[in-house]
């Protein structure tokens, strides 16, 4: 019996005379959205992705596609943490593929809650962002390796996580984490050139900026990163037209709070509007 299981979601946002609307929503399996919310006005839609199973087991494949058409503005998050559970012994991977397409003049913020990767998992998480012209993107990845709250480290298992951002077909940013705790290299979690014993990784990417944020904004970001040490270690760097934050932490919630505060500082210079955190983040 084939134990593979597929679910998919295809969303398309469209700018109309009444603001940004969810013009298309098609799902396969238990992966869907209910309706858009407009806490900051009709011109920017907030959407929450719902995945009732809550995680991936061996053979699972989630495919998420989001398209922002010309001039559309949307923020997408999730209702809960994603989970990559302990794998079975049949060799089938646990996969999530996300493809985000932004037409000229659009903006998309991809801000899901954290992924929890259980000990013994065998996961692959891929995200591809395709920008067009002057579109704008903000996105993060927060990954908890093992179950640190329970004192259970990621002592075995494998994870490949990749983020690629292109503009008009040309790659602008590529980030990849390739972790295999099943054999050689099992010291990566503790190595000084690896994760330094921190079980949580965080990555925030925002851009392209028409011009670099003011130095005062970047100084606030650096101060915030310093204030969170030693529980979180991080830095902000310019990569081409993007501002990139990489951090390590001991608690996924703390890393998410940190990235949310940095997103709030960088959002006005990127999108010309103040931060409006989705209400689901407060529940």
Secondary structure, 3 states (H helix, E strand, C coil): CCCCEEEEEEEEEEEECCEEEEEEEEEECCCECCCCECCCCCCCEEEEEECCCCCECCCEEEEEEEEECCCCEEEEEECCCEEECCCCCCCCCEEEEEEEEECCCCEEEECCCCEEECCCCEEEEEEEEEECCCCEEEEEEEEEECEHHHCECCCCCEEEEEEEEEECCEEEEEEEEEEECCCCCCCCCCCCCCCCCCCEEEEEEEECCCCCCCHHHHHHHHHHHHHCCCCEEEEEEEECCEEEEEEEECCHHHHHHHHHHHHHHHHHHHHCCCCCCCHHHHC
